[in-house]
Amino acid sequence: VYSTLFNYYYETDVPKAAGYLEKLLANSDDDPKACYYRASIKYAQGLFSDAIAQANQCVSAEGATVYPNLYGVKALAYNRLGDSVNAKASYEEYFKRQSVDKIGAGDYSSYASILLKFPGNEQLASEYVTKAVALDSLEAHKVSYQKEIAAAFQAQKKYDESAKWYAQVVNTKKNPSNLDLYNAGYDYYRAGMFDSSAVYFKKYEQNYPDYIFGYYMTAKTINAKDSTWSMGLAEPAYLKAVEIGEKAADQERGKTYLIATYKTLIEYYYNIKKDQASALKYADKA
């Protein structure tokens, strides 16, 4: 009964669950995991310093037969306290002591996010996220791991790496969103990988054919490869963006991109093609 009530309240009222856990342990046969349960319930209550203290007591008491998950609790608690050094050390001790078949996808993903806080560990972090994705069967979990490392690389302005992970998000999801396509396409763009960027903005066009943004960004990726307009490669793409933007039912939604497209065409027709009439036409539209 205590076990049932503990599990029930753990989902809705963790402090109340903690009380039933103590009753459960007090009335049970000796359990080698009892000390771990006490540490983990403190973590679940948000008592991170207490969780670490309890785990350390358990480690000291258990000697050579320490339950490996205690180091996992310490790693999580240190991470929540912002102590990346001790979180990293605790995870490493956990991986050293735990059986490989008992290490979960979340363990690998959390460790990877900590590794990224230490320069030079990017490749290793990527390997751990790859392990996490391979282990987990749920799309939502896989995507969560991929987005976390992508955001970490993005924060470091390593756009070539963040773009690769955002591209994996698109490939993992059955129905990628416009934001998923944007993240992959735009970070490839920021990395100067314009062909790869164009792939995702073309997908954006296909999935959202009535919205100017995909067409506008496709034009920008082409223009980035012909920045002097010497070949005029981007002109058809910009004209397509104008076509889509001008016939959109919601003019306000794409207004920013439509005006930006007009401005680009003004510069192109006036400076490159010496076509003042066309330049003035788009000036008037803008």
BELGIBEL-V584850 format. One record per residue. N is the residue number from 1. RES is the residue in one small letter. SS is DSSP state (A for helix, B for strand, O for the rest). D_FIRST is the distance of its C-alpha to the first C-alpha in Angstrom with 2 decimals. Layout:
n = <N,N>
res = <RES,RES>
ss = <SS,SS>
d_first = <D_FIRST,D_FIRST>
This chain:
n = <1,2,3,4,5,6,7,8,9,10,11,12,13,14,15,16,17,18,19,20,21,22,23,24,25,26,27,28,29,30,31,32,33,34,35,36,37,38,39,40,41,42,43,44,45,46,47,48,49,50,51,52,53,54,55,56,57,58,59,60,61,62,63,64,65,66,67,68,69,70,71,72,73,74,75,76,77,78,79,80,81,82,83,84,85,86,87,88,89,90,91,92,93,94,95,96,97,98,99,100,101,102,103,104,105,106,107,108,109,110,111,112,113,114,115,116,117,118,119,120,121,122,123,124,125,126,127,128,129,130,131,132,133,134,135,136,137,138,139,140,141,142,143,144,145,146,147,148,149,150,151,152,153,154,155,156,157,158,159,160,161,162,163,164,165,166,167,168,169,170,171,172,173,174,175,176,177,178,179,180,181,182,183,184,185,186,187,188,189,190,191,192,193,194,195,196,197,198,199,200,201,202,203,204,205,206,207,208,209,210,211,212,213,214,215,216,217,218,219,220,221,222,223,224,225,226,227,228,229,230,231,232,233,234,235,236,237,238,239,240,241,242,243,244,245,246,247,248,249,250,251,252,253,254,255,256,257,258,259,260,261,262,263,264,265,266,267,268,269,270,271,272,273,274,275,276,277,278,279,280,281,282,283,284,285,286>
res = <v,y,s,t,l,f,n,y,y,y,e,t,d,v,p,k,a,a,g,y,l,e,k,l,l,a,n,s,d,d,d,p,k,a,c,y,y,r,a,s,i,k,y,a,q,g,l,f,s,d,a,i,a,q,a,n,q,c,v,s,a,e,g,a,t,v,y,p,n,l,y,g,v,k,a,l,a,y,n,r,l,g,d,s,v,n,a,k,a,s,y,e,e,y,f,k,r,q,s,v,d,k,i,g,a,g,d,y,s,s,y,a,s,i,l,l,k,f,p,g,n,e,q,l,a,s,e,y,v,t,k,a,v,a,l,d,s,l,e,a,h,k,v,s,y,q,k,e,i,a,a,a,f,q,a,q,k,k,y,d,e,s,a,k,w,y,a,q,v,v,n,t,k,k,n,p,s,n,l,d,l,y,n,a,g,y,d,y,y,r,a,g,m,f,d,s,s,a,v,y,f,k,k,y,e,q,n,y,p,d,y,i,f,g,y,y,m,t,a,k,t,i,n,a,k,d,s,t,w,s,m,g,l,a,e,p,a,y,l,k,a,v,e,i,g,e,k,a,a,d,q,e,r,g,k,t,y,l,i,a,t,y,k,t,l,i,e,y,y,y,n,i,k,k,d,q,a,s,a,l,k,y,a,d,k,a>
ss = <O,A,A,A,A,A,A,A,A,A,O,O,O,A,A,A,A,A,A,A,A,A,A,A,A,A,O,O,O,O,O,O,O,A,A,A,A,A,A,A,A,A,A,A,O,O,O,A,A,A,A,A,A,A,A,A,A,A,A,A,A,A,A,A,A,O,O,O,A,A,A,A,A,A,A,A,A,A,A,A,O,O,O,A,A,A,A,A,A,A,A,A,A,A,A,A,A,O,O,A,A,A,O,O,A,A,A,A,A,A,A,A,A,A,A,O,O,O,O,O,O,A,A,A,A,A,A,A,A,A,A,A,A,A,A,O,O,O,A,A,A,A,A,A,A,A,A,A,A,A,A,A,A,A,A,O,O,O,A,A,A,A,A,A,A,A,A,A,A,A,A,A,O,O,O,O,O,A,A,A,A,A,A,A,A,A,A,A,A,A,O,O,O,A,A,A,A,A,A,A,A,A,A,A,A,A,A,O,O,O,O,A,A,A,A,A,A,A,A,A,A,A,A,A,A,O,O,O,O,O,O,O,O,O,A,A,A,A,A,A,A,A,A,A,A,A,O,O,O,O,O,O,O,O,A,A,A,A,A,A,A,A,A,A,A,A,A,A,A,A,A,A,O,O,O,A,A,A,A,A,A,A,A,A,A,O>
d_first = <0.00,3.81,5.35,5.07,6.18,8.47,9.98,10.48,12.22,14.03,16.26,17.22,16.73,16.75,17.30,14.22,12.27,14.17,12.94,9.23,10.79,12.73,10.08,8.47,12.12,13.15,10.99,11.65,15.02,17.59,17.19,20.54,19.05,17.28,20.45,20.68,17.23,18.45,21.71,20.47,18.25,21.44,23.35,21.02,21.69,25.39,25.93,28.08,30.10,27.08,25.52,28.83,29.07,25.61,26.49,29.84,28.36,26.24,29.40,31.43,29.02,28.50,32.21,33.24,29.76,28.55,25.75,27.87,25.39,25.98,29.44,28.15,26.18,29.39,31.51,29.55,29.49,33.19,34.03,32.39,34.46,37.57,38.21,39.29,40.84,37.72,35.60,38.08,38.15,34.35,34.21,37.03,35.26,32.12,34.28,36.11,33.07,30.78,31.36,33.16,30.90,27.88,29.79,28.92,31.34,30.05,30.87,34.40,34.92,33.79,35.99,38.87,38.74,38.99,41.83,43.83,44.08,46.25,49.59,50.49,47.03,47.37,47.89,44.99,42.70,43.88,43.09,39.47,39.06,40.65,38.03,35.23,36.81,37.30,33.68,32.08,32.27,31.73,34.94,33.47,32.26,35.60,37.51,35.53,36.45,40.05,40.45,39.15,41.74,44.39,43.94,44.18,47.44,48.67,48.16,50.34,52.91,52.66,53.08,53.97,50.53,48.57,50.49,49.54,45.82,46.21,48.13,45.18,43.01,45.57,45.54,41.74,41.17,42.09,43.35,44.44,45.13,48.41,46.91,45.99,49.58,50.98,49.10,50.36,53.85,54.44,53.30,55.53,58.25,57.72,57.86,61.22,59.95,61.57,61.52,57.75,57.40,59.50,57.22,54.29,56.46,57.97,54.47,54.02,57.22,56.05,52.66,54.10,57.71,58.50,57.57,60.17,57.99,57.74,61.50,62.28,60.30,61.81,65.21,64.33,63.28,66.61,68.52,66.95,68.61,71.91,71.77,75.55,75.66,78.44,77.33,75.82,72.82,70.41,72.70,71.46,67.82,68.55,70.52,67.60,65.34,67.92,67.97,64.20,63.98,66.84,65.60,61.98,60.84,59.11,61.87,60.00,57.18,59.52,62.27,61.79,62.12,65.02,66.96,66.28,67.62,70.70,71.39,71.19,73.61,75.97,76.23,76.63,79.36,81.22,81.10,80.93,82.54,84.90,84.13,84.42,84.13,80.69,79.57,80.66,78.91,75.54,76.37,76.90,73.62,71.76>
